[in-house]
Amino acid sequence: MLTRSHPGATVAAAVGSGGLHVGDAADPEALEAALEGIDHVFYCAGGLLPAASEEDPERDAELTLRPLRSVLEALRSRPGVKLTYVSSGGTVYGEPESLPVPETAPTRPVGAYGRLHLACEREIERDRVESGLQARILRCSTVYGENQQPDRGQGAVVTFLHRIEHGETIDLYGGGETIRDYVYAGDVAAVAVDLMDREGGPPTLNVASETATSLTELLRLAENEVGRTAIVERHPERKFDVHGIYLDTSLLRELTGFEPTSLEVGIELTHSWLSAAAAERV
């Protein structure tokens, strides 16, 4: 595992000291050490969060494209090493023409974050064509679950649960009617592992729950789980937010038999992890 920052204790223990490399994939030495003996690369690294990406797209491109290009260059001299890239299915399609959104839908991202993920996809596709890279792109909907840190402002599920629990204000954009598709992180990991040694199949796959959930409904589910009422501050919709999207997973289901974890169960699992992590810090 190559990561820019030290992971939490649970993740570090699961990886083991021998498999944990702290560094930037854009650094040739760090990348070389991490690739030693590896036959499959799962690329989950990203740069800034969507709001920050919108404010400073050049910085986000530096953080996101440079390490990916370094990995692609390294893989050109390692024939047979495969790549799985975790992309953003919630942003690369932009405002969809119809729902649910299949992999064949046009990609017209409305924000810097989506445009950057699409640029990454295109660089991978170029290497697939020109260098014979064996790669698969997973376009994931909004991922949530254990080990997602609530203090980063990333992930509505973990943020809602944490702030309701602690009586902190939740910022709600767009009146709460924004529609998203929330997929449990454990499901994404299971899909990635399942596909790792599968030959053939579509090079790009949606990974999602295929369920439309508004922010208002998500807030209600989080309140029910915690057993408290949220403190909400409402804001106008942001120009880079997609109004409503959920993804078609027919291809993934046909290939793997994928069945997503329900949002209610995923929220319960995430809340249990948050509570246990808080107890350990006391």
N, C-alpha and C positions, 0 to 999 in steps of 0.2 A: 504494500500500500504506500503510494507516494502522495503526500499531502503538504500544503503550504504551512499549515499550523498543526500543533499538537492536538490530536483528537481527545475526547473524553476518556476517562479511565476505563469504562466498560468496553469501548471500541478498541482502545489500545491493547487491553488484555486479550480480546478476541483475536486480534491480528497477531499478537506476539511480538516481542522486541526484535526478533530476527527478520520479521517481515515488514516492519514499520520504517519508512524513510520519510524524514521531514525535509522538504525542500521544494523547489519550483521545477516543474517539468521543462521549463525553458532553459534550465541550467543543465548543460550536457553531462556533467559529472553525476549530478543527482539522478538524472534520467537513466544514465547507463547503469548505475547501481541498482535502480528499481527494476529495470528490465532483465536483469540477470536471471536466466532460467525460466523466464515467463513465456507462455505460449498463447495467452489471451489477455488483452488489455481492455478493462472496463473503464471508460473515460467519463467521469462524473464531475470533473472540475468545472468551475464557473468563475465568473468575475464578480461584478457588482449586482445588487438586487435591482429589480426593474425600475423603481423610482430613482435610484442613484444612477443607473445606466442612462436614464433619460436626461439627467442633469449633466453627466460627463461621459458621453458615448465614446470619446477618444480614449479615455482612461480604461473604460470597460473593454474596448477592443484590444488594448495592450495586455490586459490581464487575461483575456480569453483566447485570442487568436495566437499569440506568440507560443504559449505552451502546447497548443494543439498542433501547430505547424512543426514544432520540435519533435513531437511524438510521431507525426506522420513521416517526417524525414528519417527518424530512427527506424521505423518499421520498413522502410524501403530496403534497408540492408538486412532485414530479418524476415525473409520469405517464409510464409507458413504461420506467422504470428497473426492472430485475428484481433479485430477491434470491435467493441460494442460502444457506441456513443449515445449517451443519454441526452436527448434534446428536449425542447419545450413545446409539447403539443398544444399547450394552452395559448401560445403566442405566435408561433410561426404561420398559422393559418390566417391570422387576422380576424376580421369580422366575417363569419362564415355565410355562405349563400343559403345553406340548408343544414339542418341538424338531424341526427348526429353527423359529425364530420369524418368522412373516410380519408384514407391516405392519399387518394387521387384528387382531393380537393385542391384548388389553387392556394398557393402560399403567398399571402399578401399582408405581412405583419404591419401593425400600426405603430409600434413603438421600437425604440432602439434595442431593447432586450431581445425581442423576437427577430429583428433583422440580423442581429449578431449570431444568434443560434442558427439561423438559416444560412448565413455565410459559412459557419462551421460545417454544416451539412454539405454544402457545395464543395468545400475543400476536400472532404472525405470522399465524395462522389468522384471528384477528379482523380484522386489517387486510386480509387477502385477501377476506373477506366484505364488510366495511363500506366499504373504500376501493378495492377492485379491484386490490390489489397482486398482481403476478405473482411468485409465490414458490414455491420448491421446498425441501423439507426433506430432507436426507440424514442418515439415522440410521446412523452409522458404528459398526462394532465397534471393538475395540481397535486403534488406529492406531499404527504404528511405522515407523521408517525414518531416512534421513539427516537431519541437522540437528536431531534430537531430542537435547537435551543430557542426558547421564547424571547430572550433578550436581544435577538438580532432583528426582530421585526419581520422575520421571514416565516410565512406559513400561517394562514388564517386559523386553522384548527388549533395548533399549539398556542398561538398568541391569544385566541379567545379563551381557551381553558385557563391559561396562566393568569390573565388579567381579571377574569371573573373570580377566580379563586382568591386573588389578592386585593380585590376591590379597586382595581385600576381601570382607567377609562379606555374604552375601545373606540378607535377611529374608524368610522364606517363611511365608505365613499360610494357615491352614486345612489343613495337612497335605500341601499340594501337589496335592490332587485337584480343586481349583477348575478349572472348564472355561471357557475363553474362546475367542473367535474373533478371530484376529489378521490385520489387513488392512494391506498395504503402503501407505505414504503416497503413493507414485507412482501406485498404482491409484486412490486417492481423488482425487488431482489430475486424473488422466486422465478419470475419470467426471464430475467437476465441469465440465471443459471440454467434454466430449462433450455434456452436457445443456444447456449454456449457451444455445444457440440452438434447441433442440428445443421445438416447441410441443406442448402436450397431454401425455398420459401422467400417471401418478399424481403428485399433489403431494408425497407422502412416499414415499421409497424407502430400503430398506436397502442399505448398501454394506459388503460383508464378504467373507471368503474362503469362508464356508459350511463351515468345517472346525472340528471340536471338538478343542481341544488343552488338555491339563491343564498346570498349572504344572510338574509333574514332568517331563513330556515336553518342554516348552519349555526347561527347565533342561538336559536331556540334549542337545538340539539345540545350545544355546549352548556347552556343554562340548565337543562334537564340533567345532564351528566354531573355537573358540579353541585347543583341544588341551590343555586343563587341566581339573582337577577343581575344582568350586566348593566354597567354604567356606559352609556353610548354617547359619543359626540359625532354628529353627522356632518359630512363634508360633500361638496359637489363632486361629480364624477371627474376623474382625471383623464386627460386626453389620450393617454397611452394605454388605458384599460380597454380590453375587449368587452363589449356589452354582455354577450352571452355565448358560451361555447361548451359543448360536451362531445366526446369523441366516439366514433364507431370502432368497435373492437372485433368485428366479424372475422377479419383475417387472422388475428391472434387466437381467437377462440377455435377457429378451424384448424390451425396449426398445432396448438398445444392443449386445447380443452380448458383454457383459462376461465376461472370463475373468481371474480373479485370479492374481497372482504366487504361486507356491508359497512356503510358509513357509521352506523350506530355502534357496531362492534369495534371498528377502528378507532373511534373517538374514545370508547371505554379503555382500550388498550393504551392509547396515548396518555390519557388522564392517569391511569395506574402508574405508568412510567414516570410521569411528572411528579406524582405524589411520592413515589419511592425515592426519586432523585432528591427531592426537597428534604425528605427525612434523613437522608445520608449526610446532607450538609449541616444539619443541626448539631 
